[in-house]
């Protein structure tokens, strides 16, 4: 089980775009047209995935920022990572590549005298209401010839 805990994940390159805005991760799968959101603990985990850190490092980052009160943080992270893989948003990193050490988002605490915020189970919210618009967008279906297509070439 120790080797599983050392697993690292990366965002699926070429098909997933994301940004963290005001502590919320907005994630779009350009192949399916679905978009997702993660807030609080989930956004911290997503930021760690962006930094390519392993599960124990993600857990450490979460535990620094949140009062976890005896919760098995690594188990919660593993559950979310499995869900992110099912939705084809992240890939498992194979190999011995260098691991970056992430820093927690923002400052430690919830704003009251530096007290850590209370841990909330991370939830991946899936949205399909704009799917047709995202799939119609011709820009994300670009090949090596670029966009717009060149005429007469």
C-alpha positions as CSV (number, residue, x, y, z in Angstrom):
1,X,0.0,0.0,0.0
2,X,3.0,2.3,0.6
3,X,3.6,2.6,-3.2
4,X,0.0,3.6,-3.8
5,X,0.4,6.4,-1.3
6,X,3.4,7.7,-3.4
7,X,1.3,7.9,-6.6
8,X,1.2,11.2,-8.4
9,X,-1.4,12.5,-10.7
10,X,-1.4,15.1,-13.5
11,X,-4.1,17.0,-15.3
12,X,-5.0,15.4,-18.6
13,X,-3.0,17.5,-21.0
14,X,-4.7,18.6,-24.2
15,X,-8.2,17.9,-23.1
16,X,-8.6,19.6,-19.7
17,X,-8.3,23.2,-18.9
18,X,-8.7,24.7,-15.4
19,X,-8.2,27.7,-13.3
20,X,-8.5,28.4,-9.6
21,X,-10.5,31.6,-8.9
22,X,-11.2,32.8,-5.4
23,X,-10.6,29.4,-3.8
24,X,-12.7,27.5,-6.4
25,X,-11.3,25.2,-9.1
26,X,-13.1,25.5,-12.4
27,X,-12.3,22.5,-14.7
28,X,-13.4,21.9,-18.2
29,X,-13.1,18.6,-20.2
30,X,-13.0,19.9,-23.7
31,X,-13.7,16.5,-25.2
32,X,-16.9,15.9,-23.3
33,X,-18.1,19.5,-22.9
34,X,-18.7,18.9,-19.2
35,X,-17.3,21.4,-16.6
36,X,-16.7,20.8,-13.0
37,X,-16.1,22.7,-9.8
38,X,-14.2,22.0,-6.6
39,X,-14.2,24.4,-3.7
40,X,-12.3,24.7,-0.4
41,X,-10.5,21.4,0.3
42,X,-11.1,20.2,-3.3
43,X,-9.5,23.3,-4.8
44,X,-6.5,22.8,-2.5
45,X,-6.2,19.2,-3.8
46,X,-6.5,20.4,-7.4
47,X,-3.8,23.0,-6.9
48,X,-1.5,20.2,-5.5
49,X,-2.3,18.1,-8.6
50,X,-1.2,21.1,-10.7
51,X,2.1,21.0,-8.8
52,X,2.5,17.2,-9.4
53,X,2.9,16.3,-5.7
54,X,2.2,12.9,-4.3
55,X,-0.7,11.8,-2.0
56,X,1.2,12.2,1.3
57,X,2.3,15.7,0.2
58,X,-1.3,16.6,-0.8
59,X,-2.4,15.3,2.6
60,X,0.2,17.4,4.4
61,X,-0.9,20.5,2.5
62,X,-4.6,19.9,3.4
63,X,-3.7,19.2,7.0
64,X,-1.7,22.5,7.3
65,X,-4.7,24.5,6.1
66,X,-7.7,22.6,7.7
67,X,-8.6,21.3,11.0
68,X,-9.1,17.6,10.0
69,X,-10.3,16.3,13.4
70,X,-9.2,12.7,13.0
71,X,-10.4,12.3,9.4
72,X,-8.3,10.0,7.2
73,X,-7.3,12.8,4.8
74,X,-5.3,10.4,2.5
75,X,-8.4,8.3,2.1
76,X,-10.5,11.3,1.2
77,X,-7.9,12.4,-1.3
78,X,-7.8,9.0,-2.8
79,X,-11.6,9.0,-3.2
80,X,-11.5,12.3,-5.0
81,X,-8.6,11.3,-7.2
82,X,-10.6,8.1,-8.2
83,X,-13.5,10.3,-9.1
84,X,-11.3,12.7,-11.1
85,X,-9.8,9.7,-13.0
86,X,-13.3,8.3,-13.7
87,X,-14.2,11.7,-15.3
88,X,-10.9,11.6,-17.2
89,X,-9.7,14.8,-15.7
90,X,-6.4,13.5,-14.3
91,X,-3.9,10.7,-15.2
92,X,-1.7,8.6,-13.0
93,X,2.0,9.6,-13.4
94,X,4.2,6.6,-14.1
95,X,7.9,6.8,-13.6
96,X,10.4,8.5,-11.3
97,X,10.0,12.1,-12.5
98,X,10.9,14.9,-10.1
99,X,8.2,15.7,-7.6
100,X,7.5,19.4,-6.8
101,X,6.6,20.4,-3.3
102,X,3.4,22.5,-3.2
103,X,2.5,25.3,-0.9
104,X,-1.0,25.7,0.4
105,X,-3.4,28.2,-1.3
106,X,-3.5,31.5,0.5
107,X,-2.9,31.8,4.1
108,X,-3.5,29.2,6.8
109,X,-6.9,29.5,8.6
110,X,-10.4,30.8,8.1
111,X,-9.8,34.4,9.0
112,X,-10.4,34.3,12.7
113,X,-7.1,34.7,14.6
114,X,-5.3,32.2,12.3
115,X,-7.6,29.3,13.3
116,X,-7.6,26.6,10.6
117,X,-10.8,26.2,8.6
118,X,-12.8,23.1,9.3
119,X,-12.2,20.2,6.9
120,X,-15.1,19.5,4.6
121,X,-15.2,16.4,2.4
122,X,-14.2,17.5,-1.1
123,X,-17.0,17.2,-3.6
124,X,-16.6,17.3,-7.4
125,X,-19.6,19.0,-8.9
126,X,-20.3,18.1,-12.5
127,X,-22.2,20.5,-14.8
128,X,-23.6,19.6,-18.3
129,X,-25.8,22.6,-18.9
130,X,-23.3,24.3,-21.3
131,X,-22.1,21.0,-22.9
132,X,-23.5,21.8,-26.4
133,X,-21.9,25.2,-26.5
134,X,-18.5,23.9,-25.4
135,X,-18.6,21.1,-28.0
136,X,-19.7,23.4,-30.8
137,X,-16.7,25.7,-30.2
138,X,-14.5,25.1,-33.3
139,X,-11.3,26.3,-31.6
140,X,-10.8,23.3,-29.4
141,X,-10.9,21.0,-32.5
142,X,-7.7,22.4,-33.9
143,X,-5.1,20.3,-35.6
144,X,-1.6,21.2,-36.7
145,X,-2.9,23.4,-39.5
146,X,-4.3,25.8,-37.0
147,X,-7.5,27.8,-36.9
148,X,-9.2,29.1,-38.9
149,X,-8.4,26.7,-41.7
150,X,-6.3,28.2,-44.5
151,X,-8.0,28.4,-47.8
152,X,-6.5,27.4,-51.1
153,X,-3.4,25.8,-49.6
